[in-house]
Amino acid sequence: QPSQIGTEGKAAVEDNFQWTQDDDELEITVPSDSAWDKQSIKISFLPRSIKIKHAGEDKLSIALYSSIDVDGCTWTIEGGKKLVITCEKANSGEMWPRIQN
């Protein structure tokens, strides 16, 4: 059986971000040319979407393939220029064929 997209340490590349998954979580990495300012980031986690605003501007909106557990989502900034979002899947064990609906 072929490996699923975004697994085995290989990120799936989309237009403005990359993502990986395992049975329980998905991780989204959003690079930026300039540094992310932690105070200016607002991320909305909804069961089937993630919306990112930075400095009042809409940066990214992802309509998800399946549901996430909004209480199991976190984000960090790595190296100043990478926003890393980690979300628990609502249906543990489900491998997504793609990230967007």
C-alpha positions in Angstrom: 0.0 0.0 0.0 1.4 3.4 -0.9 2.2 5.8 1.9 -0.3 8.6 2.6 0.4 12.2 1.7 2.3 14.1 4.4 3.6 11.0 6.2 7.0 9.3 6.8 8.8 12.6 7.4 7.9 14.0 4.0 5.9 17.2 4.0 3.2 17.8 1.4 3.8 21.2 -0.1 0.8 23.5 -0.8 0.9 27.1 -2.2 1.5 28.9 1.1 2.4 26.2 3.6 3.6 22.6 4.1 2.0 19.9 6.2 2.6 16.5 7.6 0.4 14.0 9.4 0.4 10.9 11.5 -2.6 8.8 12.9 -3.4 11.4 15.5 -2.1 14.8 14.5 -1.4 17.1 11.6 1.3 19.8 11.6 1.1 22.8 9.3 4.2 25.0 8.7 3.7 28.5 7.3 6.9 30.2 6.3 7.2 34.0 6.1 9.8 36.3 4.4 9.7 38.6 7.4 9.6 37.6 11.1 6.4 36.5 12.6 5.4 38.8 15.5 3.8 36.7 18.2 1.7 39.6 19.5 0.2 40.2 16.0 -0.8 36.6 15.3 -4.4 35.5 15.6 -5.3 32.0 14.8 -8.9 30.7 14.7 -9.4 27.0 15.1 -12.7 25.6 13.9 -13.7 22.0 13.5 -13.2 22.1 9.7 -11.0 25.1 9.2 -8.0 27.1 10.3 -7.7 30.9 9.8 -4.6 32.9 10.3 -4.3 36.7 10.7 -1.1 38.6 11.1 -1.0 42.3 11.9 -4.7 42.5 11.1 -4.3 41.0 7.6 -5.8 37.6 6.5 -2.7 35.5 5.8 -4.2 32.0 5.3 -7.5 30.2 5.4 -7.6 26.4 5.2 -10.9 24.5 4.7 -9.9 21.1 6.2 -10.5 17.7 4.7 -11.8 16.3 8.0 -12.4 17.5 11.5 -9.9 18.5 14.1 -10.2 18.8 17.9 -10.1 22.5 18.4 -9.1 22.1 22.1 -6.1 20.0 20.9 -4.5 22.7 18.7 -1.4 24.8 19.5 1.0 27.0 17.6 4.6 28.1 18.0 7.2 30.2 16.0 10.4 28.5 15.0 13.4 30.5 14.0 11.4 33.7 13.8 10.1 33.0 10.3 8.2 29.7 10.6 4.7 29.5 12.1 4.1 25.8 13.2 0.5 24.7 13.9 -0.2 21.4 15.5 -3.7 20.0 15.7 -5.2 16.7 17.0 -7.4 15.0 14.5 -11.0 14.5 15.8 -11.0 10.9 14.4 -7.8 9.3 15.7 -6.3 6.8 13.2 -7.8 8.5 10.1 -5.2 9.3 7.4 -6.2 12.2 5.2 -5.6 11.9 1.4 -5.3 15.7 1.3 -5.5 18.6 3.8 -8.0 20.8 2.1 -11.6 19.9 1.6 
